Amino acid sequence: MLAGKSLIDFAAQLSSTAPVPGGGTLSALCGYLSAALALKVCYLTLAKEQYKASHAEMHKVGGEIEELKAELLGLMDEDAAAFAGVINAYRLPRRNPCEANKRKEAIKQETLKAAFVPLRTAEKCLQLLKKISVVIDKGVPGAVSDAGVAAHLAAAGLEGALLNVAINIKGINKEYVLELEQRIAQINEEKQDLMSHLLRTLKMG
């Protein structure tokens, strides 16, 4: 499991010629680290009595971020497994027409899976950005820079994940292409609106 590796071991594997982990796994990791940093701001706020008015909301959003954090951790391994599935499909034999057809179908199916996993990563990062917006608005002002870094990390994870979706679109059935392209555009638009709002809030703060 990639999620259980030390940072040094993970980075060593990331920089190797091995097919996994790659950009999709790293995108999920960006989201995971973003959630961890956002939680830091939640807990700092909950620890300060002078921000008691925000405690109920911070407790709620903190629980939601914890769930997203766990999901993004799982998506690190899911993404690696999905890409490994594509690699294995390409390695299938094609010594005769029957094998060639089976290989072609396997490649399509595995590539489709490899497109939807990073899409889920992007969706989780988008949800996380929405939670971070609350953290920036209601969290302790002294930790607002941490919340800002968390927002940028979540945005990076989202953008990286969508790049992986876009690349995998090229190898899937046309019936799914429009659905995925529309979802990519929608997520990107929401992300841009959220980041514009967050950056304005951070500058005003």
Secondary structure, 3 states (H helix, E strand, C coil): CHHHCCHHHHHHHHCCCCCCCCHHHHHHHHHHHHHHHHHHHHHHHHCCHHHHHHHHHHHHHHHHHHHHHHHHHHHHHHHHHHHHHHHHHHCCCCCCHHHHHHHHHHHHHHHHHHHHHHHHHHHHHHHHHHHHHHHHHHCCHHHHHHHHHHHHHHHHHHHHHHHHHHHHHCCCCHHHHHHHHHHHHHHHHHHHHHHHHHHHHHHHC
